[in-house]
Amino acid sequence: MKIGIIGGSGLDDPDLITDLQTQSCETSYGKATTTTGRLNDADIVFVSRHGNNHQLSPTHVNYRANIQALKDLNVTHIIATNACGSLKEEIDRGDFIIPSQFIDFTKHRINTFYDDFSDG
């Protein structure tokens, strides 16, 4: 079993993962950067969703390259974390909520892996 972790700041803590190796993966969807290593007895591949320096806005995250890189590296399971903010002051960090409304900042990105139906 090889586990892919897609996350943000903090999950790529080098004190948690042994045998760390960062690599750039070229995919048919573009470049993805991964960090491989071991967490306890599991092989893991970590992808920082917003880039290594948290420089990518949600619309600019190349999720297709990230997923393809995990597939190319023979990941069998993916764990993805996410977080969202609120416009209500009474909702604070660490609060667990079930949103009934949200603003999707990813609406301008391609939403499929299959935008070409050629036999390639």
C-alpha positions as CSV (number, residue, x, y, z in Angstrom):
1,M,0.0,0.0,0.0
2,K,1.2,3.5,-0.9
3,I,-0.7,6.4,0.6
4,G,-1.0,9.8,-1.1
5,I,-1.6,12.8,1.1
6,I,-2.9,16.0,-0.4
7,G,-2.8,18.8,2.1
8,G,-1.6,22.2,3.1
9,S,0.7,23.7,5.6
10,G,1.9,21.5,8.4
11,L,1.2,18.1,7.0
12,D,4.6,18.1,5.2
13,D,6.4,18.4,8.6
14,P,9.8,16.7,8.0
15,D,9.8,15.5,11.6
16,L,6.9,13.2,10.8
17,I,8.2,11.6,7.7
18,T,11.5,9.7,7.3
19,D,13.6,9.1,4.2
20,L,12.3,12.4,2.6
21,Q,12.8,13.0,-1.0
22,T,11.3,15.8,-3.0
23,Q,10.9,15.4,-6.7
24,S,9.3,17.2,-9.6
25,C,7.0,15.0,-11.7
26,E,6.1,15.9,-15.3
27,T,2.6,14.7,-16.2
28,S,0.4,15.2,-19.3
29,Y,-1.4,17.9,-17.2
30,G,1.8,19.8,-16.2
31,K,4.3,19.7,-13.4
32,A,3.6,18.5,-9.8
33,T,6.0,18.5,-6.9
34,T,5.9,15.6,-4.5
35,T,7.6,14.6,-1.3
36,T,8.0,10.9,-0.8
37,G,9.0,9.1,2.4
38,R,7.9,6.8,5.1
39,L,5.4,7.4,7.9
40,N,5.7,4.6,10.4
41,D,5.4,1.5,8.2
42,A,3.6,3.1,5.3
43,D,5.1,4.5,2.1
44,I,3.7,8.0,1.5
45,V,3.7,10.6,-1.2
46,F,2.8,14.1,-0.1
47,V,1.5,16.8,-2.4
48,S,1.2,20.4,-1.1
49,R,-2.1,21.5,-2.7
50,H,-1.2,25.2,-2.9
51,G,2.4,24.7,-3.8
52,N,5.5,24.4,-1.6
53,N,5.4,28.1,-0.7
54,H,1.5,28.2,-0.5
55,Q,1.6,30.4,-3.6
56,L,-1.3,29.1,-5.6
57,S,-4.9,30.3,-5.2
58,P,-7.6,27.7,-5.3
59,T,-8.3,28.5,-9.0
60,H,-4.7,27.9,-9.9
61,V,-4.1,24.6,-8.2
62,N,-3.3,22.1,-10.9
63,Y,-5.3,19.3,-9.3
64,R,-5.1,17.2,-12.5
65,A,-1.3,17.2,-12.4
66,N,-1.3,16.4,-8.7
67,I,-3.6,13.4,-9.1
68,Q,-1.8,12.2,-12.2
69,A,1.6,12.4,-10.3
70,L,0.1,10.3,-7.5
71,K,-1.1,7.7,-10.0
72,D,2.2,7.7,-11.8
73,L,4.0,7.0,-8.4
74,N,1.7,4.0,-7.8
75,V,-0.3,5.5,-5.0
76,T,-3.1,3.2,-4.0
77,H,-5.0,5.4,-1.5
78,I,-5.4,9.1,-1.2
79,I,-6.2,11.1,1.9
80,A,-7.0,14.8,1.2
81,T,-7.4,17.5,3.8
82,N,-9.0,20.8,3.4
83,A,-10.1,23.9,5.3
84,C,-12.4,26.8,4.7
85,G,-13.0,30.1,6.2
86,S,-16.2,31.9,7.3
87,L,-17.6,35.4,7.1
88,K,-19.2,35.0,10.5
89,E,-17.2,36.2,13.5
90,E,-18.7,33.7,15.8
91,I,-17.2,30.8,13.8
92,D,-13.5,30.5,14.8
93,R,-10.5,28.4,13.9
94,G,-10.9,24.8,15.0
95,D,-14.7,25.0,14.9
96,F,-16.4,22.1,13.0
97,I,-19.3,23.1,10.9
98,I,-21.4,21.7,8.1
99,P,-21.7,24.5,5.5
100,S,-25.0,25.2,3.8
101,Q,-23.6,27.9,1.6
102,F,-20.1,28.5,0.2
103,I,-18.2,30.5,-2.4
104,D,-16.4,28.3,-4.8
105,F,-13.1,30.0,-5.8
106,T,-12.3,27.1,-8.2
107,K,-15.0,27.9,-10.7
108,H,-12.6,29.1,-13.4
109,R,-10.5,25.9,-13.7
110,I,-11.0,22.9,-15.9
111,N,-13.3,20.5,-14.1
112,T,-12.5,17.2,-15.8
113,F,-9.6,14.9,-16.7
114,Y,-11.3,14.1,-20.0
115,D,-11.5,17.3,-22.1
116,D,-10.1,15.6,-25.2
117,F,-11.9,12.6,-26.8
118,S,-9.1,11.6,-29.2
119,D,-7.7,8.1,-29.1
120,G,-4.3,9.2,-27.6
